[in-house]
Amino acid sequence: MSSLKIGDWPSRAVEVIQSQLPLISALYYFVASSIRVALVKGSQQNTLSSSLQNGIICLMAIVLVGYGADAVLLLYATFSQEQHLLEDRLVFALWSLLLWTTLLCGLTSSGHARSLGFPHWGCWVLYTAGEGVLLFCHWASRPRLNSGYLALQLLRIVTLVILCGLAALQSCLAKIIWNNRCCRGEAARPLLQRLHARYNNGYSTITNDSGSNSTNESDDTHAPKEVHCSPGAAETLRGIIPFVWPTGKIRLQVFYVGVGLCLLTSRLFNVLIPMQLGEITDILKTGHVFPWKNIVYYASLRLLNSYGGVGALQTCMWLPLENESYEKVATTAFNKVMDLSCDFHVSKESGKVYDTVFRATGVHHVIQSLLFQIFPMVTDLCLAITILHVMFGPYMGLITASITVLFVWSSGKNLSAQREIRQEYIAARQKDVNILFESTTNWQTATYFNKIPYEKDRYSCAVNHHVKVDTTYKSSFQVMRMMQSFVLALGLLGACFLVAYQISVGKKEVGSFVMSIGYWSQLSNPLQFFVNGFSSVTINLVDVENFIALLNTKPSIKEKPDARQLTVQYGVLRFDDVRFSYNSQQKVLKGVSFETRPGQTLALVGATGSGKTTILKLLFRLYDASQGTIEIDGQNIRDVTLQSLRGNIGVVPQDPALFNDTILNNIRYAKLSATDEEIHDACRAVNLHDQFTALPNGYQTMVGERGVILSGGELQRVAIARVIVQNPQIILLDEATSSVDTVTEAHIQKSLSRVAVGRTMVIVAHRLSTVAKADCILALKDGKIIEQGAHQELVNAGGYYSQLWKQQLLDEHANVAKGTDKSLLKPEAPEFIPQQAAE
């Protein structure tokens, strides 16, 4: 106790403030920091300028030195002059020294300017008020403080007042800057420039063409290919909450409550077990007494606190929660990837996307670490520190709190470095997986160019880099464990010395030593689990961040909220001044306008890169035009749902791909309700039925990955058979017969002519003989329609189309003269040979 009289109110006030001020301030700082991390995004934090930061650090250092000097004087008075009545003030000075060291480390733990907010401000205000009351109480008490203590206290109060003033000044400046930024920041930039700066990612159709007048189609409906940003840890935690909380499922929500109760029960056992061990030791010390009841009670507590008791119940309730989380993450990630637009899929790395989704399915590990490691360990830490403080005095509390701060600080420094290494590790692993995917998927290409050894070396280099980064990461983890062990050993040494001293002077029983060791284990284990759990969380958060970034990716093609179903009655297609570019430098379409008649066959011809395939992509809405409108039967395709639009259009692409499934299922994919007979009729129409039935397994033959065991011509005919089964109102053919022989082509053309009756068909072709009978031919050059009309009409006109036609005739005559038939621009693909026959 202090030298003041026990009964007067200043003495009571001093005692309360000295015992509670550090605790309340530390609790406030921890809670406020947690809230700030959870609620305030990094972009919203007020970052300090270097001069202001240095000034605040100096002022906080003055306060810290003040408490340090106070502690030194009090230690000298207590132990040298044997003034034991100053113990309360000494404990207050030491606790304050520890707290302000923590605050200063929190502001200077990184090399760049840190953000400053209400966690620090609140502590400054609390200490300013507390020190002011302490000064008043000391001034009003008898005897008063000596001049040395008084000078140090006045110095601290003045410094704290200045800190509070700087905090108020910074808050005012931050509001002024924020208001100015809101009023002027975005308004000072042109709209298109802002959109371009935000969305300039390669496939954006936003250009700086001042001469282009936009239509009523807002660019808001056309986002770029990948619009996302890497989330921070707090945003990531907020983002995963919907995947771990079972909304609408009462049974699973009750399981969460049950898991929480199990954790609380386990914490209670952690308090009781060391106490019971201490009682057993004290009873055994007395001799001639066998404490069998205490031993049974102790063993029962250990059993209930193990996986044979509360742990088993906790695991049983957590398992369905874990499975629910996995199902949500896996389906959400897959659905997101499938919902993203064409520009994402043409630029993605399949291995990287697969790895991101696969790693994200472990999102439940983050919650598991929070629930079963971090939160319980924080509780254990608080309980252990409190119990040790109550049972062994304030100095034991100081030892445990100091070791805890030092342990967490040193581990945090390592975790920061580990997180960067973990990101590098993930990048190396994704490269490893991506090369594996690419090399195995493109095995034929590697074989054709004799690059199998090159692919082996490339994958070996990726694996070696992966292993090196993994070794670096694991080595840093071992360094952190060594530091943790050293800090814990230092704390254990101090705790043992203190308890042994108390036992030697008769203040404690021998059982207290055993009890203290038990509680210290209760402290050290939570510390290790806490940091390891936090390490696990940060590691998993790096994985989950990529998943959240994927979820934040915005598709470039979006439906309007009021989008309606497309109704196709006539199949009239209309392009009105359509312009499009894959990037701002390369304009692909430059004011394309045309309109078809109901049931008309329209052909698009021209040189490679003239925009033929792009027109099909815009019609199918794989991309949106940067200007102009596209209509089907008078309905703007941006105003209808994607499902109804694409459900009315059948597409035969240049490079059709199949699933690794049977022939029957691949063709039925176009219409899941199609009967076997419908599929057989479609295959007869493309001259494939007899070939398929001649196979050992018939239509049940597996086609391999992407249909690799089919020839190019057969792949195209299967794609056409799919469209025949689909039976759409509008058909788009992109070089649909480029890989078939002339006989098969004639058969397919005859089948397509029957299918095309009453339907609109758009054909892209380089071989002009395949479109000679089209109702209308559009000749494109450099993104513009320069001619349109029927075949004979365009030939007689002597223009661009006529030149293309004559050139192809000359090429064919030259080939005939050489004895080779090159009328097909691509050689006939080899016939289908089943694997069994090939062997």
ZIHU-V172533 format. One line per field, one symbol per residue. phi: phi as a letter, one per 40 degrees, with the letter a starting at -180 (. if undefined). psi: psi as a letter, one per 20 degrees, with the letter a starting at -180 (. if undefined). A space follows every 10 residues. Layout:
phi: ???
psi: ???
//
This chain:
phi: .ccccccccc cccccccccb dccccccccc ccccccccbb cdcccccccc cccccccccc cccccccccc cccccccccc cfcccccccc ccccccdccc cccccccbcb cccccbaccc dccccccccc cccccccccc cbcccccccc ccccdccccc cccccccccc cccccccccc cccbdcccbc ccccccccbc bgbcccbbcc cccccccccc cbcccbbabc cccccccccc dccbcccgbc dccccccccc cccccccccc cccccccccc ccccccggbb cccccccccc cccccbccbc ccccccccdc cccccccccc cccccccccc ccccccbcbd cccdcccccc ccdccccccc cbbccccccc cccccccccc cbgccccccc cccccccccc cccccccccc cccccccccc cdcccdcccc cbdccccdbf bccccccccc cccccdcccc cccccccccc cccccccccc ccccccdccc cccccgcbcc cccccccccc cccccdcccc cccccccccc ccccdccccc ccccccbbcc dbcbccbbbb gcbbbbfcba acaccbccbb gcbaaccdgc cbbbbiccgc hccccccccc fcbbccagbb bbfgbccccb ccccccccbb bbccbcbbcc acdcccccdc accccccccc cccccbgbcc cccccdbfcc cccgcfgccc ccccdccccc cdccccfccb bbbbfcbcbb cccccccccc cccccccgbc bbbbaccccc bccccabbcb afgbcbaaic dccccccgcc cccccccccc ccccccccgb cbcccbcccc ccbcccccc
psi: rrirqhiqhh ggggggghhh gggggggggg ghgggghhhp qhiiqopqqh ghghgggggh hggghghghg hgghgghghg jlmiijgghg ggggghgggh gggghhhkir hrpqqpbhgg gggggghggg hgggggghhi rpqrqrhggg gggggggggh ggghghghgh gghggggggh hhhhfhhiqq ghhghghhjn kgjpjprkoi ippqaioqih inragonrqp qrgghgghhi ghihompjng ghhhhggggg hhggghhghh ghghghhggg ghghhhqjpo mhghgggghg ghghjaiidh hgggghhhgh hghggggggg hggghgghiq rhhghiiqog hggghggghh ikhhhghggg gifgghhggh ggggggghgg hjrhhghggg gghgggghgh hhghhghhgg hhghgggggh gghghggggh hkggghghjl kghghggghg gggggggghh ggghghhhgg hgggggghhg ghgggggggh ghhhjjhqrh hhggghgghh hhggghgghg ghghggghgh hgghghghhg hippqhoqqq hkqrppoogh kppppolpqq qhrihoogpm lpprprrpjq opqprrrpji jghhgghhhi lhrqqhqrqp qoljppiiir qhghghhjpp porhmqqqqm argghhhihh ohjqrhhhgg ghhhhjligh gghiqhjcij ppirpkkhiq rgghghhhhh hghghhlrhp pponlhkikq rhghghgghg ghhghipjqp ppppqhohhi jhjqhpppoq pljqoiqqar ghghghhkbg hhggghghgg gghhhhhijq okhphqqpqq rpoqhghh.
//
